[in-house]
């Protein structure tokens, strides 16, 4: 499909600077821009590329002020990154979706599937499970018994959804993720010196508009009356671990390799950096930002930004980092002062 700058600006409610009839048919990164492609500039670190890019059209924020001439046609919008996402979503919707049930798929006689679904080769759907309308279930997906999946959900290859789990509308489960595996529950027997498994009888509930990255795992709750809950709009990166009885609030995001221990409660709109680790049974309130590799061992109040291990307030962490970098110098200074004090003592004692 091909669009002009004017058509794109009208759709995005932006303004054009340059050729209204400049045409694009694909997207590109600004540093790799080619003629006929649309790119964007949202991060100031990439500004230098806008003066050399060959992209025909570049989305920029309204307040962008170029320091030298730009050859590409610009479309000014309130948020260039958000505008790009909107355009890419439109293109995605135009792509033909697969439909139909492959002859090698195994669907229990008591399971139900909605209209216009695609179920790929060697997918398995268990007893009394329910699949909504317009769902896409790719090859080698495993869906256990008594699972409920709502409309417009996409499940990519090799995903496993264990029995009893509930998945909402417009959810995306990327390849290899596991929903509803047993939580890490074991009791130590002092007499035998062995660990005894505690059966995990709850489930996982994933609400609407959630996206789960590849090879991420979400454990089922321990008790049959409880659930591990991923609330609406949550986005989890690849290789994230969510333990049993965790609750993740609406529109929270987590980067790769974040690990959440059992029974943690995370509020709304929180942001967790890569490899952040949360100790069990703590509460993170709304709008908290947790830096990469942070180790959180206690409750965190709303609207805080924390860094480090153990995690502390971001400003305290930055001040501590400055001191840490000076420790060799400070150590030498302290040693020198100790020698001078000893020398002064000797002089006084004389």
N, C-alpha and C positions, 0 to 999 in steps of 0.2 A: 504494500500500500504506500501511496505517496501523498505527502501533505505539503502545503505551502506555509511560509512563515505567518501569513495573515490568518489562515485557517487555524493554525496552532494557537496563535495569540487570542483569537476569538474564543476558542475553547477554554483557554486558561485565564481569560480576562486579563491578558497582559498587553504590553505595548511593544511595537516593533521599532527597532533602530537599524535601518539598512534596507535591503531588498525585500519588499512585501511578497514577491513571487519566488523567493528562494525556496527550493524544494529539497525534501529529505525523504528517505525511505528506510532508514535504519538508525540505530543508536551507536554511539562510540564514546570511549573515554576521551577526555579533553586532550590528553597527551598523545593519543593515537588517532585523533580526528581525521577523517577523510571527507572528500567532497561527496555530498549527498547524504551525509549523516548529521544527526542531532546530538549535541553534547551539552554539558552543563558545568557551571562553576558555582559551587556553594562554599567550599573551603578556601580561605585566603591563601593557604600554602600552595595552591595550584594556580594562582593568578598568572604567573609568568607563562604558563602554557597557552593562555588565551591570545597572546600576541603572536604565536607561531602556529596554532592549530589550523588544520585544513578543513575542519568541520564547517558545513554550510551555515548551520544555525547553532547558536549557543544560548541556553537559558541562563540568565543571571538574576541576582536579587535586585530589587528596585534601587537600592542605595549603592550599587556598585559604581565606582568612578574609575575608569581606566586611566592609567598613567601614560599611555601612549596609544597610537592608532590600533584599532582592531579591524581586521579584514572580514571576519565572519559577521553575518547578520545576528543581532542580539534581540532576544525577547525578554523584556523585563517583567518579572513576576514577584509577588511578595516573598515566596520561598521557592528557590530554584529546585531544591532536592524534592520537595513535596510535589512540585509541578511535574518533574520527571517521573515520579512514581505514578502520578495520575495518568500520564501518557502511556507508560508501559503497561498499566492495568488495562487500558482501552485496547491496546494491541493484543494483549494476552486473551482478552475476551473474544477477539475475532478469530482466534485459532480454532480449528475443528476439534471437538472433543470426541474421544473414542466412546462407542456405545456397544452394547451387546455382551453376552456371557460366553466366554470361551468354553469349548466342549470339554476341556480337561479340568475346569474348575469343579471343586467339590462343595456343594451347597446342601446342607441338611434339609430333609423334607419339612421340618418344622420351622425353618428360617424363612424370613420374608425379605424381598428386595423391592425397592421402589421403582418408579418409572425412569427411563433414560439413563440407567446405570451402566457402567462398564466394569466387568469383573474379568480380570486377565487369567492367563493360563496358570494352572496349578495353584490358584488361590483356594483357600479353605474357609468356609463359613459354618460355624457350629450350630448346635441345636438351639432353637428358640431365640436366635439372634435376629435383629431387625436392622435393615439397611435402608436409609431414606432415599429420596429422589435425587437424581443427577449426581450420584456418588461415583467416584473413580477409584477402583480397587485394582491395583496393578499386580502383575504376576508374583506368585510365591508369598502373598500376604496370608498370615494366619489370624483368623478372628475366632475366638473361643465361643463357648456356649453363653447364652443369655447376655450377649453384648448388644447395646443399642447405639446406632450411629445415625445422626440426623442428616438433613439434606445438604447437598453441595460439598461434601467432605471428600478430600483427596488423600488416599493412602498409597504411598509409593512402595516399591518392591521390598520384600523381606521384613516388613513391619510385623510385629507380633502384638496382638491385643488380647490379653488374657480374659478369662471368663468373668462376666458380671460387670465389666467396665462400661461407662457411659461417655459417649463422645458427641459434642454438639454440632451445630451447623457451621459451614464454612471453615472447617478445621483442616489443616494440612499436617500430615505426619510423614516426615521424610524417611528415606530408605534406612532400614535397619533399626529404627527406634523400637523400644519395648515399653508397652503400657500395661501395668498391672502385674509385673513380676513380684515375687515375695519380697517383703521388706527384710532387712537384716536383723532378724530377731532370734536370739539364742540365749539360753539360760545355762550358766556354768554350774555343774554338779561337782561340789568339793570332794565327795566321796570317790567318784570315778575319775575326776580330773578331766572330764570331757564336757563338751558343749551339747546341749539338747535343743533341737529346733523348736521354736514356738510357731505353730501354724498361723499363717497370715490370712485372715478370713474376710477382710474388708474389700474395697474396690478402689478404682480411680475414676473420678469425674472430671472430664475436660469440657469446659463451657465453650460457647460460640467464639468464632474468629481467633482461635488460638493456632499458632504455628510451632511445631516441635521439630528440631533439627535432627539430622542424621545421627544414628547411634546414641541418641539420648535415651535415658532410662527413667521411668517414673514408677515407683514401687506402690503396690497396693497397701491399704491401711491394715492394721493388725486385727481390729475387731470387726465383726460383721455389721455392726451398727454405725460404723464410721467410714470415711472416705479420705483418700488423698485428693485434694481439690486444686485444679488449675483454673482460675477464674477467667472470665471473658477478656479477650484481647491480649493475653500473655504471649510473649515471643521468647522461645528458648532456642539457643544456638545449638550447634552440634556438640555431642559429647558432654552434655550436662547430666548430673545425677540428682534426682529428686527422691529422697527417702520416704519411708512410710509415714502417714499421718501429717504430711506437710500441707500447708495451705498457701498458695501463691495468689496475691491480690490482683485485681484488674489492671491490665496494661503495664504490668511489670515486665522488664526485659533482662535476660541473662546472657552473657557472652560465654564462649566455649570453655568447657572444663570447670565451670562453677559446680560446687558440690554442696548440697543442702542436707544436713543431718535430720534425723527423725523428729517429728512433732514441732518443727519450726513454723512459725506463722509470719508471713511476709505481707506487708501492706500493699496499697495501690501505688502504681506509677514509680516503683522502685527500679533502680538500675544497678546491676551487678557486673563488675568487670571480669575478665577472663581469670580462671583459677581462683576466684574468691571462694572461701570455705566458711560455712556457718556451722557452729557447734549446735548440738541438739537442744530442744526444749527452750529456745529463745524466741523473742518477738521483735520483729523489725516493723516499725510503724511506717505510715505513708510517706512517699516522696524522699526516701533515703537513697543516697548514692554510695555505693561500696566499690572502692578501687580494686584494680587487678591484683590478685594474689593476697588480698586482705584476709586475715584470719579473725573472724568475729566470734567472740566467746560469751557475750552478754547482750542484753536487750539494747536496742537503739531507738532513740526518740525520733519523732517525725522531722523531716526536712534537714537532716544532718548529712554531711559528707565525711566519710571515714576512710582511712588508709592504714596500711601496715599490718603487722602480725606480732602481738595482738593488735587489732585495729583500734585506732584512736582518731580524734578529730583531725580533719585534713590539715588545718592550720598548725596544730601542734606537731603533726607528723613532718610537715615541711621544715619547721624550725628545728626539730630533732635531727632531721636529715643533714642540715647544715652543720650541726654540732658533730654528728657522726663522721662526716667527711674530714673534720678537723681533729679527730681523736689522736692520730699519730703526733701532730704538732702539739696538742695539749698535753699528751703524755710526756713529750720531751721537755715542755715548759715546767710541768710539775716536778719532774726529776731534777731539773736544774734548780728550781726553788728549794727542793729538799736539801740539795748539796749546799746551797747558800745558807740555809737555816742552820745546818749542822756546823758550818764554818763560823757563823755568828755566835752560836752557842760556845764553841771552843774559845773564841775571842773574849766573850763575856766571862767565862769561867777563869780565864787567866787573871 
